[in-house]
Amino acid sequence: MTKPRSLTARLALSLGLLLMLVWLGAAMMTAVMLRHEMDEVFDAALQETAQRILPLAVIEILGRDDPATVQRIAPIRVHDELFTYVVRDAGGRVLLQSHAADPAVFPPFDGPGFRQTATHRLYDDAAVQGTISITIAEPLAHRAEVARGLQMVLGLPLLVVIPVALLAIFIAVRLSLDPLSRFRANLQARNARDLSAVPSMDLPAEIQPLADTLNRLLDSLRDAFEAERSFAANAAHELRTPLAGAIAQAQRIKSETTDSAAAKRADDIIETLKRLTRRTERLMQLARAEGGRLQADTPFDLRVAVQIVTQDMMRSADAPAIALHLPDTPVLSPLDPDALGILCRNLVENALRHGSAVDVTLTPDAVLIIGNDGPIVPPDRLAQLTQRFRRGDPWADGSGLGLYIVAAIADRTGSKLILSSPRPGGVDGFEAQVRLPT
């Protein structure tokens, strides 16, 4: 039998078993003590009975015309005779006996006192200088029956008291550990990105140091992550102006030179700087996705942000083919519009990078679906696309952060990013679905 994993169950079980053992031990000791006291009471009754009957028997026997006559005492009414007795002379001849007495169970007189056979407890006494003796016998079965009755009286209440006590112990332990249960519930309710301190009020003194240590660890982790995000965001922000200046200088060099080779090198520099600019933009988006605020004060219409992003991308020089499908009724969500813009732009750019025709669909129940007609992504690579710096095509352009940023935003808002390839119901393509919060 394995131990229960619940601390409440363990404490209740151990305390209940300990209490049950104590009770059973106490009941057994009480039964032994009662049996000893009962034997003393019955022995006293045997002795008292003999000392009361013997003088009467002596008077009756000495007053007979023929003392040798055996007389059996007739009962006044029918009853069970627990004490039987015989009165004998010095030769062992029975002179008087109770109505249920069986002379065979009475051994020869061997002097006053108690003795015991296999079936009876006996008391002997004598009078008239030992010429007349009496032996009182009590069946041992009678004492055993009384002892069993006492044990039943002691044991039967335990059948009711023990379950009630176990239930009371369980309730008491559960109430005592209620602060620990709330602490556990607070830990279970938070996601992996929530590094705020866990409330630890009213915890037992044995658990409070553990909670304090955990909160200090969370504070350290939060400070480390904040420093990392702040560095990435600040570095990306500080790089934007120098990169823009470098692009402008490269474009000026290209426009002023007449050397075709120099112009080609200027184009390469410009393209490299533009890729670096896009990488810094991704780093700023990553810092926002992992540490920024993703909830708006009031719900807004998701259609507006999706439409702005797609129309802005369709106004670019290469004018990509984007088919936009929006519901006729507003789709309200507490998601921050900027966060939705980052999410939508990364998904559309990823779809355009790996396919020609892109479909952007927002359903009335706030599911954003973006797909293309590109080549099928193998399942093993599909499962890795939401990792940092992972690309579906290792040789394709891109930072490998787009889908990771989308997954981070979805995770922090309680949503889920679902990637499929080929598209559901199709033979090729790639599709990403995000159920946005409503």
Residue pairs with C-beta under 8 A, 6 or more apart in sequence:
3 10
4 10
4 13
7 177
7 180
8 170
8 173
8 174
8 177
8 181
9 170
11 173
11 177
12 166
12 169
12 170
12 173
12 174
15 169
15 173
16 162
16 165
16 166
16 169
16 170
19 162
19 165
19 166
19 169
20 162
20 166
23 158
23 161
23 162
24 158
27 154
27 155
27 158
30 154
31 147
31 150
31 151
31 154
34 147
34 150
34 154
35 147
35 150
38 143
38 146
38 147
38 150
39 143
42 121
42 138
42 143
43 114
43 121
43 123
45 83
46 83
46 114
46 121
46 122
46 123
46 136
46 138
47 114
47 123
47 125
47 136
49 83
49 85
49 136
50 85
50 123
50 124
50 125
50 134
50 135
50 136
51 125
53 85
53 87
53 134
53 136
54 87
54 125
54 126
54 127
54 132
54 134
55 127
57 87
57 95
57 96
57 132
57 134
58 127
58 128
58 132
60 71
60 96
61 67
61 87
61 95
61 96
61 132
62 128
67 89
67 95
68 89
68 93
68 95
69 95
70 93
70 94
70 95
70 96
70 97
71 95
71 96
71 97
72 96
72 97
72 98
72 99
72 101
73 96
73 97
73 98
73 99
74 99
75 81
75 99
81 98
81 99
81 100
82 138
82 139
82 142
83 98
83 136
83 137
83 138
84 97
84 98
84 100
84 101
84 102
84 105
84 136
84 137
85 97
85 98
85 101
85 134
85 135
85 136
85 137
86 94
86 96
86 97
86 98
86 101
86 103
86 106
86 134
86 135
87 94
87 95
87 96
87 97
87 132
87 133
87 134
88 94
88 95
88 109
88 132
88 133
88 134
88 135
89 95
89 131
89 132
89 133
90 130
90 131
90 132
90 133
92 108
92 109
94 103
95 132
97 103
101 137
105 117
105 119
105 120
105 137
106 122
106 135
106 137
107 115
107 117
107 122
109 124
109 126
109 133
109 135
110 124
111 124
111 126
112 124
112 125
112 126
113 123
113 124
114 121
114 122
114 123
115 122
115 124
116 122
116 140
118 140
119 139
119 140
119 141
120 137
120 138
120 139
120 140
121 137
121 138
121 139
121 140
121 143
122 135
122 136
122 137
122 138
123 135
123 136
124 133
124 134
124 135
125 133
125 134
126 132
126 133
126 134
127 133
127 134
174 181
176 204
177 204
179 201
179 202
179 203
179 204
180 203
180 204
180 207
182 199
183 198
183 199
183 200
183 203
183 207
183 211
186 198
186 199
187 198
190 196
190 198
191 411
191 412
191 414
192 411
193 290
193 411
193 412
195 218
195 219
195 221
195 222
195 225
196 218
196 222
197 215
197 218
197 219
198 211
198 214
198 215
198 218
200 208
200 211
200 212
200 215
203 211
225 290
225 291
226 291
229 287
229 290
229 291
230 287
232 283
232 284
232 286
232 287
233 283
233 284
233 287
233 288
235 280
235 283
236 280
236 281
236 283
236 284
236 287
237 284
239 276
239 277
239 280
240 277
240 280
243 273
243 276
243 277
243 280
244 277
246 269
246 273
247 270
247 273
247 274
247 277
250 266
250 269
250 270
250 273
251 266
251 270
253 262
253 266
254 262
254 263
254 266
254 267
254 270
257 263
257 266
275 397
278 399
279 399
282 399
282 401
282 402
282 405
283 401
285 342
285 346
285 401
285 405
286 401
286 404
286 405
286 408
288 338
288 339
288 342
289 339
289 342
289 405
289 408
289 409
289 412
290 408
290 412
292 339
293 336
294 335
294 336
294 339
294 409
294 412
294 413
295 334
295 335
295 336
295 413
296 334
296 335
296 336
296 337
298 334
299 332
299 333
299 334
300 332
300 333
300 337
301 330
301 331
301 332
302 331
302 332
302 333
302 335
302 340
302 362
302 366
302 368
302 436
303 326
303 327
303 330
303 331
303 362
304 337
305 337
305 340
305 341
305 344
306 324
306 326
306 340
306 344
306 360
306 362
306 368
307 324
307 326
308 341
309 341
309 344
309 345
309 348
310 322
310 324
310 344
310 348
310 360
311 324
313 320
313 322
313 345
313 348
313 349
313 352
314 320
314 322
320 352
320 358
321 356
321 357
321 358
322 348
322 352
322 358
322 359
322 360
323 357
323 358
323 359
323 360
324 360
325 359
325 360
325 361
325 362
326 362
327 362
327 363
327 364
329 364
331 362
331 363
331 364
331 365
331 366
331 438
332 438
333 340
333 366
333 436
333 437
333 438
334 437
334 438
335 413
335 436
335 437
339 409
339 413
340 436
342 405
342 409
343 368
343 405
343 406
343 409
343 410
343 434
344 360
344 368
344 370
346 402
346 403
346 405
346 406
347 368
347 370
347 402
347 403
347 406
347 432
347 434
348 358
348 360
348 370
349 402
350 398
350 402
350 403
350 432
351 358
351 370
351 371
351 372
351 374
351 430
351 432
352 358
352 372
353 396
353 397
353 398
354 372
354 374
354 375
354 392
354 393
354 396
354 430
355 372
355 373
355 374
355 429
355 430
356 372
356 373
356 374
357 372
357 373
358 370
358 371
358 372
359 369
359 370
359 371
359 372
360 368
360 369
360 370
361 368
361 369
361 370
362 368
362 369
363 369
365 435
365 438
366 435
366 436
366 437
366 438
367 433
367 434
367 435
367 436
368 433
368 434
368 436
369 431
369 432
369 433
370 431
370 432
371 423
371 429
371 430
371 431
371 432
372 429
372 430
372 431
373 428
373 429
374 428
374 429
374 430
375 428
376 421
376 422
376 428
376 429
376 430
377 385
377 392
377 419
377 421
377 430
381 392
382 392
382 419
382 421
384 390
385 391
385 392
385 403
385 419
386 403
386 404
386 406
386 407
386 417
386 419
387 404
388 400
388 401
388 404
389 399
389 400
389 401
389 404
390 400
390 403
390 404
391 398
391 400
392 430
403 417
403 419
403 432
406 417
406 432
406 434
407 417
409 415
410 416
410 417
410 434
413 436
413 437
414 437
415 434
415 435
415 436
415 437
416 434
416 435
417 432
417 433
417 434
418 432
418 433
418 434
419 430
419 431
419 432
420 430
420 431
420 432
420 433
421 429
421 430
421 431
422 428
422 429
422 430
423 429
423 430
423 431
424 431
